[in-house]
Amino acid sequence: MFERMTEEGIDARTRVLLDSLLRAIGPSSYEQPAAEVWRAAAGEFATVRGDALGNSLATVNAGGSPRVVLVGHIDEIGLVVKHIDSSGVIFFGEIGSWDPAVLVGQRVTVRTAGGPVPGVMGKAARHLLSEEDRKRVPRAHDLWVDIGASDQADAASAVQIGDPIVMAAEPVELRGSRVASRALDNRLGALVVLEAARRAAEAGDLQAEVTALASVREETSYAGARVAAFALEPDLAITLDVTHTDDYPNADQARVTGSRALGSGPSISRGAAQHEGVAQRLIAIARDAGIPHTLEADGSASWTDSEAVQEVRGGVPCGLVGIPLRYMHSPSETCDLRDIDLAVELVARFCRSLEPGEDWTQ
């Protein structure tokens, strides 16, 4: 039975790594700072490499069989500098999917060649809006970023068109083992695949070759996972991503995503977007090991890297493991650290269960 659970959820080393990953700025196509943190940690136990798109790969037990890839995207949603107005304010484009309502009033950080530049999200004060506009939900083009520049030339001396922007929402420890931060989607998945590969290798009975992949561009195109899976030619794959909870007031989404709470353990997906054999192996492992978990049903798609990986070459049997998350795609995403360790244990045990010659044909 699984007996590793502690009130803290994860050990001190993993907690420091998570904090470093969350503080790194890395929207889609701008993942390098987060990738550097991930690669440094992976280098402690695995053979590490990158590719032309910025993917990070860490392999243990090279030459083993079967070949399995663990996929957790490392990019986050963000914004990008599109235009600098004559007054010195910055108009932006979106990287990934935003609810503009959560942008209002936020503090932001622009990542520039000269270092981080702080700013605030600007919007016309309520007093200056018409009655009709007061009732309307703000749209992204109603907003701008103010870095305090006096004019266009002043702003252009600090930032450049194409610089990425993220919310200035650093990790905050909440009560118990819960943490809030931007970028939990999906630095959590990137962390889990890394630690699962480490734990599987340390167990001493691993037969499979395991590659942990911190994929890029998931929030915009799935391009990172697609090209990495094509190059790796895996026999099977597990994708790690975050999934919605319904454990907060007025949440009426159980009929859409299923019911789960922070601290309920990882979710295991079944459905049109996943390989049923892989899902059933994950379920059996969780039950046999006493790992708390929930089941999640995907309809036409899971909207994760699984879609890209499973369609590579002749097809890759792929499973999806979710980490419960509140307030997805906001600066205050909230998780329970206990779910991280449970997900690591589940995926590590899955890798250790694999034997050469298994047939995953359906």
N, C-alpha and C positions, 0 to 999 in steps of 0.2 A: 504493500500500500504506500501511497505517496505521503511522506511525513515531513517534507521540507518547510512547510508553511510557517511563517513567523508574522508577528503583528506588523513588522516593518515592510513585509512584502518581498523586498529584494535586499541583497547584501550591500555593504557600504561601497564596495568597488563598483558594482553595477549602478548604484544610485549616483555616484560621481560621474560615471560615463553618461547616464541619461541626462543629467544636468548640463554637461558639456555639449551634448547633441542639441538640446533644446535652446541653448544660448547662441548657437551658431546660426547665421542667417543663410537660408538656402531654399528659395523658391524654385519652381521648375525651371531648368536650364541654367540656374545659378547655384547649384548645389555644392560647389567646391569646399566652402568652409566646413559644412557638416560632413562631407565625404572625408576630409582630412582627419577629423576626429575619429570617425568610424574606422578608417584604415589603420590609424595608429593603434587602436585597441585590438583590431584583428591581427595585427602583426605580432602580438604577444604569443599567439598559438597556431597561426595558420599561414599558408602561402598567399600573399596578397598581390593583387594586380588591379589595374583599371582598364578602361577602353576609351575609344574616341568620343563617346557621348558623355562620359563622366561616371559610368557605372563603377561600383566598387565590388570586387569579388574576393572572397576568402575561402580557400579550399583546405580541407583536412582529409587525411587518409587517401591521398591521391593514388589513383590506380585501382581503388576498391570497386566493388560492384554490388548493387547497381549504382548509377550516377544519379544523385538527387540534388536539386537546387532549391534552396529556401529563399523566397523572394519577399523583401520588405522595402517598399519605396521610401527614399530618404528625403524627397522633395516635399515642400509645403506650399500652400497657396500664398499668394502675395500680390504685389502691385509692381508696376514699372513706370518710370518717368517717361512721359510721352511729349510734353510740351511745357515750356517755361513762359509764363505770361509776362507782359511788360511790367506788371507790378511786382514780379518776383515770385509769385506763387506757382506751384507745380500742378499740372493736370496729369492724370495717370490713367493707365490701362490696367485691366485685371489679369492676373495670372491664376488660372483656376476659377472655381465657382465661389462667388461671394454673395452673401445677403448684405446689400448696401446699408441696411439699418444698423448693423453691428459696427460699421466704420465710423459712424458719427461720433465726434468727440474723442477719438482715439489719439494716443501719442504714437508716433511712428519712428522708424529708423531707416534712412536711406543708406544702402551700402555703396560706397564710392571707391574709386582708386586711391583716394587720399585718406580713407577710413570712414567710419560711420558718422552720419550727419543726422542729428535729431530733428524732428519736426512734429507738427500737430495736424490733425485732420480739420480742415476749415469748412465752414458752412454758414450761410446767412443766418443771423440770429432770428429766433422765433418772432421777436417784436417787429421784424422787417418783412415778414412774409404775409402774403394775402391770406384771407381766411381759407380759401380753397387749397393753397399750398401747405397750410398748417395741417390739413387733414390728410395730405398725400404722403405716402411712404417715400423717403428720400431715394433718389437714384444715384448711381455712381457718378454720373456727369453733373450732379448738383454739388459735388464735393471737390475739394482740392487739398493739396499738402502745402503747409506754410512752414518754411524753415527759418523764418525771421529775416529773409533777404530784403534789402531796401528797393531793389529793382531787378530787371532781367539779368543785367550784367553781373550783379552781385550773386544771384542765385546760380548763374552759369559758371561762376568761378568755383563753386562748391560741388555742384552735381552735374551729371551729363545725361543727355537723352539715352535711355536704355538702362540706367541704373535701377537695380531692384529695390523694392521697399517692403518692409514687414512691419507688423504691429509691434510696438515696444512693450511686449507682455512677457516678462521673464517668469521663470517657474516660481510658483508660490506653494508652499506646503500648507495644506488644509488640515482639518482634524483627522486623526488616525493615520491611515496609510494612503491618503488621497492627495493628489497634486493637481494643480491647474496651471496651464501654460498655453501659449500658441505652439503650433507645430507638433503637438502630440500625434496628430495625423500627418505623417506616419513615422515620426522618429521612434515611436513605440515598436512598430513592426520591424524597422531596421535594427533596433536593439535586440528584439527577440530572436531574429534569425542569427545574429552574431552569437548571442549567448547560447542558443540551442546547439549550434555547431561546436562551440567550445565544450559544452556539457557532454555532448555525444562523444566527442573525441576523448575526453577525460575518463569516460566510463571504462575504456579499455576493451570493449567487445564489439566495436563498430566494424562492420564489414563493408558498408557502402562508402563510396566517395561522396562527400558532402561539400557543396559550395554554398556559402551564404552570399546572397546578392543584395546589396543596397542599391536598388534601381533608381533611375532618374526619370523625370518627366511623366510620372504617373498621372498627375493632376491635369495634364494637358493632352496626352496622346498615347500613353503606355509604351512609348518608343524604347525606353531604356530596357524594360523587361523583355520586349520582343527581340531586340538585337542580341541581348546577352543570352537568351535561351537558344537562339539560332546558333550562336557560336559554341555554346556549351554542349549541345545535343544531349540533354538530360533524358534519363529513362522515366523519371517522374519528378513532380514538383509540389511544393507546398507554398502557398502565398499567405503572408501575414499582413493583415490590415486592421484598422479599427472598425467597430460596428456600433450601431446606436443602442442606447438603453431607453427604457420607458419608465424609469424610477424617479420621476419628478412631477410636480403638479401639472395637471391638464395635459399630460402626455397621452395622446390617443392614437398611438402608432403601432400597438402590438399587432393589430390586424395587418399591418404593412410589413413590419420588420421582425415580428416576434417579440416575446417578452423576455427581458433580461435586465439585470441591475449591476451597478458597480460592485465588485467583489464576488460575482457569481461564477467567475472563471471564464475561460475562453469559449467562444462559440465555434461550432463545427458546422459548416455549410453543406447542404444537400441541394439538388435541383439541377436545372437545365445547364447551369454554367459550371458544374463541378463533376468530377469523376466519382461515380457511386462506390467503386471499389476502394478508392483512397479514403472517401468519407467514412465508410464502414470500418476500415482499419483504424482510423483515428478514434472513432466512437468506441470500438472495442478496447483500445489502449486506455482511453480515459476511464472507462468503466472498471477495467481490471486493476488499474492503479489507484482507483479512488480519487481521480482528479475531478473536482467540480467543473461542470461545463453545461452549456445549453446547446440546443440545436437551432439552426437557422435555415430557412428555405429560400433559395434564390429562384426567381422566376426566369425571365428571359435573359437576365444578366446580373452580375454581382457588382459591376462598376469598379472592378479592381484589376490588378495586373494578371489575375487568373485568365481573363479573356484573351490576353495577348499570348501568354505562355502556352496555353493548351492548343493553340492553332499553329504552332511552329513545326516546320518540316512535316513528318508523318503524323503529328499529334502527340501531345504529352499528357499523360494522366496527371491531373492537377487537383489538389485539395485546397480548401480555404479555411483558415483559422482566424477568428476575429477577436479583438481585444475591446471589451466594453468601454464606451466613451460617451460622456455627456457633452452637449453643446458643440457638436462637430462643425468645423469650418467657422470657428469664431476665435477671438483672442483668449478665450477663457475655457478652452477644452479641458475636461476634467476626467481623470482616471483614478483607479485604485491600483497601487503598486502590487498588491497581492495577485491581481490578474496577470501581471507581467510574468511573475515567476511560474504561475500555473501554465501559462502558454509556453514558456521555455521548456518546462518539464514534458509537456505533451509532445512537442515537436522533437525534442531530443530522443524521447522514447520511440517515436515513430521511426526516426532514422536508425536507431539501434535494432528495430524489429526487422529491418529489410535484409533479405538474403539473396545471394546471386541466383539468377535463373527464374525468379518469380515472373509469372505471366499476368500482365495487367490488361490483357485484351478483353474487350466487352462484346 
